[in-house]
Amino acid sequence: MTSPAPSSAPADQPILLRNDQAGIALLKLNRPQARNSLSEALIGLLSDTLKSIREDRSIRAVVIAGDGPVFSAGHDLKELSARRSDADRGKQYFRSIFSDCSTMMQSIVTLPVPVIAAVEGLATAAGCQLVASCDLVVASENARFATPGVNIGFFCSTPMVALSRKIAAGPAMEMLLTGEPISAQRAHEIGLVNRVVPVSRAADEAIKLAEIVASKSSYVQKVGKAAFYRQLDMELPEAYDFTLDVAVENMLARDAEEGIGAFVERRTPKWEDR
């Protein structure tokens, strides 16, 4: 990582808040004065926090939200622009921070537990990328999504990677080429958002969804999530061959034996997460 930059959050407030309850980790971006932009320091904290969650077997689901009226406005443009005075006009720094951000986004996809975005207000550029990187998305009725880089002469190339893997090519290209924001309802129609809820209810409803997810076997969720993303880019026969092996190994797992037995016996399963 490159060296941390000063945060616009109050000195006595961390720029990333974490609250764990009943196996659910709620992560809240806490730079409301800077529209929760993904500063170098915030990207680093998100990466470190996700790494610690990966190693914490007590966490069964993650919810990512933002404090204030904006979920996230993407990269901190003031922070990026300040490096144009470097000898290389910022080239090394830009490569470093975009690489760090891409690694952080990928760590959401590879995290063994489901990750849910809870979106209030705007999610733009890398903020939209953060949303698209999550497994599930709950958005309030006032949420808006955009990849507006074209408006400032900078195509949203890395957000495009997450967006194009979440929604169809047509809607993705429209967002990328026009930079125009889309509503929560439109985002739901094209598959970027799973659920649209009343204003100010996104985090609460995302936690409810996380509770449902967390009630299942964490072993099964881990296996299923990994298999889902791995088979996406496979040809159809290869995908079926791959998931055949996954299914057989899953059937041999203790939780599959327990879950099927509980279903047959009409009782609640007791997960051992293995």
C-alpha positions in Angstrom: 0.0 0.0 0.0 1.0 3.6 -0.5 1.2 5.8 2.5 -2.2 6.8 4.1 -3.6 10.2 3.2 -5.4 12.5 5.7 -9.1 11.8 6.1 -11.8 14.4 5.8 -13.6 12.7 8.7 -13.4 14.3 12.1 -10.1 13.5 13.9 -11.9 11.5 16.6 -14.0 9.5 14.2 -12.6 6.4 12.3 -13.3 6.5 8.5 -14.6 2.9 8.6 -16.9 1.8 11.3 -17.5 -1.9 12.2 -20.3 -3.4 14.3 -20.6 -7.1 14.7 -23.9 -8.6 15.9 -25.1 -12.2 15.8 -22.5 -13.3 13.2 -23.1 -10.3 10.9 -20.4 -7.6 10.4 -21.8 -4.2 9.5 -19.2 -2.1 7.8 -20.0 1.6 7.4 -18.1 4.0 5.3 -17.6 7.1 7.5 -16.4 10.0 5.3 -19.8 11.8 4.9 -18.1 15.2 4.4 -16.2 13.7 1.4 -19.3 11.9 0.1 -17.8 8.6 1.4 -15.2 8.7 -1.4 -12.8 5.9 -1.4 -9.6 7.5 -0.2 -6.3 5.7 -0.1 -6.7 5.2 3.7 -10.3 4.0 3.4 -9.4 1.5 0.7 -6.6 0.2 3.0 -9.0 -0.1 5.9 -11.6 -1.9 3.9 -8.9 -4.4 2.7 -7.6 -5.0 6.2 -11.1 -5.4 7.6 -12.1 -7.9 4.9 -9.0 -9.8 5.5 -9.7 -10.1 9.2 -13.3 -11.2 8.4 -11.9 -13.9 6.1 -10.0 -15.3 9.1 -13.0 -14.9 11.6 -15.2 -18.0 11.5 -17.8 -16.3 13.8 -18.8 -13.9 10.9 -21.4 -15.4 8.6 -22.4 -12.4 6.5 -21.2 -8.8 5.9 -23.3 -5.7 5.2 -21.6 -2.6 3.7 -23.3 0.7 4.1 -22.4 4.4 4.0 -23.0 7.2 6.5 -24.8 10.2 5.3 -26.8 11.0 2.1 -24.3 9.4 -0.3 -23.3 5.7 -0.3 -20.0 6.5 -2.0 -18.9 8.9 -4.7 -16.0 6.7 -5.8 -12.3 7.6 -5.7 -11.2 10.8 -3.9 -10.6 13.1 -6.9 -8.9 15.7 -4.8 -6.5 13.1 -3.5 -5.7 11.9 -7.0 -5.3 15.3 -8.5 -2.8 16.3 -5.8 -0.4 13.8 -7.3 -0.2 15.4 -10.7 2.7 17.4 -9.3 4.8 14.3 -9.0 7.7 13.9 -11.3 5.9 11.3 -13.3 2.6 13.3 -13.2 1.2 10.8 -10.8 1.5 7.7 -13.0 3.1 5.4 -10.3 0.6 6.6 -7.7 -2.4 6.1 -10.0 -1.3 2.6 -10.8 -0.8 1.9 -7.1 -4.1 3.2 -5.8 -6.2 1.7 -8.7 -4.4 -1.6 -8.1 -5.1 -1.5 -4.4 -8.8 -0.7 -5.0 -9.1 -3.5 -7.5 -7.6 -6.0 -5.1 -10.0 -4.8 -2.4 -13.0 -5.2 -4.7 -11.8 -8.8 -5.6 -11.5 -9.6 -2.0 -15.3 -9.0 -1.6 -15.9 -11.5 -4.4 -13.6 -14.1 -2.9 -14.7 -13.6 0.7 -16.1 -17.0 1.9 -19.2 -15.3 3.4 -21.9 -13.4 1.5 -21.6 -9.6 1.3 -24.6 -7.3 1.0 -24.5 -3.7 0.0 -27.0 -1.4 1.7 -27.4 1.7 -0.5 -28.9 5.0 0.4 -28.4 7.9 -2.0 -25.8 8.0 -4.7 -23.3 5.3 -5.6 -21.1 6.5 -8.4 -17.9 5.4 -10.2 -15.9 3.2 -7.8 -18.8 3.5 -5.4 -21.0 1.8 -8.0 -18.1 -0.7 -8.5 -18.3 -1.4 -4.8 -22.0 -2.1 -5.0 -21.6 -4.3 -8.1 -18.8 -6.3 -6.4 -21.2 -7.3 -3.6 -23.2 -10.6 -3.8 -26.5 -8.9 -3.0 -27.7 -5.3 -3.0 -30.5 -3.7 -1.0 -31.2 -0.1 -2.1 -33.6 2.5 -0.8 -36.1 4.2 -3.2 -33.9 7.3 -3.3 -30.7 5.4 -4.4 -29.1 6.3 -7.7 -26.3 4.5 -9.5 -23.9 5.9 -12.1 -20.5 5.5 -13.8 -20.0 9.2 -14.6 -16.4 9.2 -15.5 -17.1 10.2 -19.2 -18.4 13.5 -17.8 -15.0 14.4 -16.6 -12.9 12.9 -19.3 -12.1 9.7 -17.4 -13.8 6.4 -18.5 -14.8 4.2 -15.6 -12.6 1.3 -16.7 -12.2 -0.6 -13.4 -15.9 -0.1 -12.3 -16.8 -1.5 -15.7 -15.3 -4.9 -14.7 -17.6 -5.3 -11.8 -20.6 -3.8 -13.5 -20.3 -5.9 -16.7 -20.2 -9.0 -14.6 -23.3 -8.0 -12.7 -25.7 -6.8 -15.5 -26.2 -7.3 -19.2 -24.0 -5.7 -21.8 -26.6 -3.2 -23.1 -27.5 -1.5 -19.8 -23.8 -1.6 -18.7 -22.7 0.2 -21.8 -25.4 2.7 -21.5 -24.3 3.6 -18.0 -20.7 3.7 -19.0 -21.1 5.7 -22.2 -23.7 8.3 -21.0 -22.6 8.7 -17.4 -26.2 9.3 -16.5 -27.5 8.0 -13.2 -30.2 5.4 -13.0 -32.9 5.0 -10.3 -33.1 2.2 -7.8 -36.1 0.8 -9.7 -34.2 0.8 -13.0 -31.2 -0.8 -11.2 -33.6 -3.5 -9.9 -34.9 -4.1 -13.4 -31.5 -4.6 -14.9 -30.3 -6.9 -12.0 -27.9 -4.5 -10.2 -30.2 -4.4 -7.2 -32.0 -7.3 -5.5 -34.5 -5.4 -3.4 -35.8 -1.8 -3.3 -37.0 -0.6 0.1 -38.3 2.7 1.7 -35.9 5.5 2.2 -33.6 5.1 5.3 -34.4 1.4 5.5 -31.6 0.0 3.4 -29.3 -1.0 6.2 -32.1 -2.4 8.4 -33.4 -4.5 5.5 -30.0 -5.6 4.4 -29.3 -6.8 7.9 -32.6 -8.8 7.8 -31.5 -10.4 4.6 -28.1 -11.1 6.1 -29.8 -12.8 9.0 -31.5 -15.2 6.6 -28.2 -15.9 4.9 -26.4 -16.3 8.3 -29.0 -18.9 9.4 -27.7 -21.4 6.7 -24.6 -23.5 6.9 -21.6 -21.3 6.5 -19.8 -24.2 4.8 -22.5 -24.5 2.2 -22.5 -20.7 1.6 -18.7 -20.7 1.2 -18.8 -23.6 -1.3 -21.8 -22.2 -3.2 -20.4 -18.6 -3.5 -17.0 -19.8 -4.7 -18.5 -22.2 -7.2 -21.0 -19.5 -8.6 -18.2 -17.0 -9.5 -15.9 -19.7 -10.8 -18.3 -21.2 -13.2 -19.6 -17.9 -14.7 -16.9 -17.7 -17.4 -16.8 -21.4 -18.2 -18.3 -23.0 -21.3 -21.5 -24.9 -20.6 -20.0 -28.5 -20.6 -17.1 -27.3 -18.4 -19.4 -25.6 -16.0 -21.5 -28.8 -15.6 -18.3 -30.9 -15.1 -17.0 -28.5 -12.5 -20.3 -28.2 -10.6 -20.7 -32.0 -10.7 -17.5 -32.3 -8.6 -18.7 -29.5 -6.3 -22.1 -31.3 -5.8 -20.5 -34.6 -5.0 -18.1 -33.1 -2.4 -21.0 -31.1 -1.0 -23.1 -34.2 -0.6 -20.3 -35.8 1.4 -20.2 -32.9 3.8 -21.6 -33.2 7.3 -24.0 -30.3 6.9 -25.6 -31.9 3.8 -26.1 -35.1 5.7 -27.6 -33.2 8.6 -29.7 -30.9 6.4 -31.2 -33.6 4.3 -31.8 -35.8 7.4 -33.6 -32.9 9.1 -35.7 -32.2 6.1 -36.8 -35.9 5.9 -37.4 -36.0 9.6 -39.2 -32.6 9.6 -37.0 -30.9 12.2 -34.7 -27.9 12.3 -31.1 -28.7 11.1 -28.2 -28.2 13.5 -25.3 -26.9 11.4 -21.7 -27.8 12.2 -20.4 -25.7 9.3 -18.4 -28.5 7.8 
